């Protein structure tokens, strides 16, 4: 548990410094689900602003396991406007989790890394 917390904290500080592209600014790049019950709402949203001078589109949202399903703003996002990346974690999976999602937008070669973590408990 101690190693997981240290890993998540280290990743959080690294990502908040280096994890954002130069065309989007996320409100946060890390979400802590905390402790949630099995079968509860696993949906969380990362919101961002287009800080470039051109319209952008979200090109890809990459997940690394079948436990997470992403959804995102599909239409072009004008300068100064907002978009979102919604993730849904499978809360039928009991136990601790720490996951990463990579977001690629037009107008930048960089990917933004989003992280989320928590603990699903079985209350039965």
Secondary structure, 3 states (H helix, E strand, C coil): CHHHHHHHHHHHHHHHHHCCCCCEEECCCEEEEEEEECCCCCEEEEEEEECCCCCECEEEEEECCCCEEEEECCCCECCCCEEEEEEEECCCCCEEEEEEEEEEECCCCCEEEEEEEEEEECCC
